[in-house]
Amino acid sequence: MSEHGSTGPLPDGRVPKIEPVADETETPALTSRESAILDVRQRELMSKESADGLPPTKTQRVLGWKVLAIVLTALAIGAVTWAIQRDVSLSLILGFGGVFLLLLILGGWPVMTAALFRGQEEAVAKKEAVSEILRRDDPR
C-alpha cells in the first residue's frame, strides 16, 4: 500500500510494484531427486511421530473408498427391496434413511477427526523434511 492507504497509483502516476507474500505452507521448488528424498523422509517421520504410524498408501485409500461405496450401495438396494416387498410408505423410508445417515455421520466422526489430525501431522512432517533437505543443500 502507498502512504495514502491505497493500492492505486502513486501521486506521480507510477503504479507501485506489489511483491507476492511467500506462503509458509508451500514447498520450495525442488528437483525431482529432492522431491523423492522428501517423500521418503516424510514417510519416515510419519512412521516415528504419528500416533497412527505410516499413512495409508494410495492403493489402500482407493480400496477403502471402493469397499465403502460397494457396502453403502448394497445397503441401499437391500433397504429399497425390503421396503418394496413390505409395501412401506415413502415417509417411513425417508425417516429411516435420515436416521441411518445421522448414525453413519456420528459413527464416522472419530475417523473424520483422526483424519484431520493426520493432515496436521503430515503437514508438520513435510515441513520438517523440507527444512532438513534445505539445510543439507545449504552451502554454509
C-alpha positions in Angstrom: 0.0 0.0 0.0 1.1 3.5 -0.6 1.5 6.1 2.1 -2.0 7.3 1.3 -3.5 4.0 2.3 -4.5 2.9 -1.2 -3.1 0.4 -3.5 -3.7 2.6 -6.5 -1.2 4.7 -8.5 1.3 6.9 -6.6 0.8 10.7 -6.9 3.4 10.9 -9.7 1.4 8.3 -11.7 3.6 5.3 -11.2 2.0 2.1 -10.1 3.7 0.5 -7.1 5.0 -3.0 -7.5 3.4 -5.4 -5.1 5.6 -8.3 -4.1 3.9 -11.6 -3.6 4.0 -12.8 0.0 5.5 -16.2 0.4 3.2 -18.8 1.8 4.9 -20.8 4.5 3.0 -23.9 3.7 4.2 -24.0 0.1 7.1 -26.3 -0.7 10.0 -24.5 -2.3 11.0 -25.6 -5.8 12.7 -28.9 -5.5 14.5 -31.1 -8.1 13.0 -34.5 -8.8 15.7 -36.1 -6.7 15.0 -33.8 -3.8 11.3 -34.4 -4.1 11.9 -38.2 -4.0 14.1 -37.7 -0.9 11.3 -35.5 0.6 8.7 -38.2 0.1 10.9 -40.9 1.7 11.9 -38.7 4.7 8.3 -37.6 5.3 7.1 -41.2 5.4 10.0 -42.0 7.9 9.0 -39.1 10.1 5.3 -40.1 10.0 6.1 -43.7 10.9 8.0 -42.4 14.0 6.0 -39.4 15.2 2.4 -40.2 14.2 0.1 -41.9 16.6 -1.3 -43.9 13.7 2.0 -44.8 12.1 2.5 -44.6 8.4 -0.2 -43.0 6.3 -2.1 -45.4 4.0 -0.8 -45.9 0.5 -2.8 -44.6 -2.4 -3.8 -48.2 -3.2 -5.1 -48.7 0.3 -7.1 -45.5 0.2 -8.7 -46.3 -3.1 -9.5 -49.8 -1.9 -11.1 -48.4 1.2 -13.3 -46.0 -0.8 -14.4 -48.7 -3.2 -15.4 -51.1 -0.3 -17.3 -48.2 1.3 -19.2 -47.5 -2.0 -20.0 -51.1 -2.5 -21.3 -51.6 1.0 -23.4 -48.5 1.0 -24.8 -49.4 -2.4 -25.7 -52.9 -1.2 -27.3 -51.5 2.0 -29.4 -49.0 -0.1 -30.5 -51.7 -2.6 -31.4 -54.1 0.3 -33.4 -51.4 2.1 -35.3 -50.4 -1.0 -36.0 -54.1 -1.9 -37.2 -54.7 1.7 -39.4 -51.6 1.6 -41.0 -52.5 -1.7 -41.7 -56.1 -0.5 -43.3 -54.8 2.7 -45.2 -52.0 1.0 -43.7 -49.4 3.3 -44.7 -45.8 2.9 -42.3 -43.2 1.4 -42.3 -41.1 4.6 -41.1 -44.1 6.6 -38.4 -44.8 4.1 -37.2 -41.2 4.2 -37.4 -41.2 8.0 -35.3 -44.3 8.4 -32.9 -43.0 5.7 -32.4 -39.8 7.7 -31.8 -41.7 10.9 -29.4 -44.0 9.2 -27.5 -41.1 7.7 -27.3 -39.4 11.1 -25.9 -42.6 12.7 -23.4 -43.0 9.8 -22.1 -39.5 10.4 -22.0 -39.9 14.2 -20.2 -43.3 13.8 -17.7 -41.8 11.4 -17.0 -38.7 13.5 -13.9 -40.2 15.3 -12.5 -41.3 11.9 -13.0 -37.9 10.4 -11.4 -36.2 13.5 -8.4 -38.6 13.2 -8.1 -37.7 9.5 -7.9 -34.0 10.4 -5.2 -34.7 12.9 -3.4 -36.9 10.4 -3.4 -34.0 7.9 -1.8 -31.7 10.5 0.8 -34.4 11.3 1.6 -34.8 7.6 2.0 -31.0 7.2 4.4 -30.9 10.1 6.4 -33.9 8.9 6.6 -32.4 5.4 7.8 -29.0 6.8 10.4 -30.8 8.8 11.6 -32.9 5.9 11.8 -29.8 3.6 13.9 -27.9 6.2 16.2 -30.9 6.5 16.7 -31.0 2.7 17.3 -27.3 2.5 19.8 -27.4 5.4 21.6 -30.3 3.7 21.8 -28.4 0.4 22.8 -25.1 2.1 26.5 -24.4 1.2 27.2 -22.7 4.5 
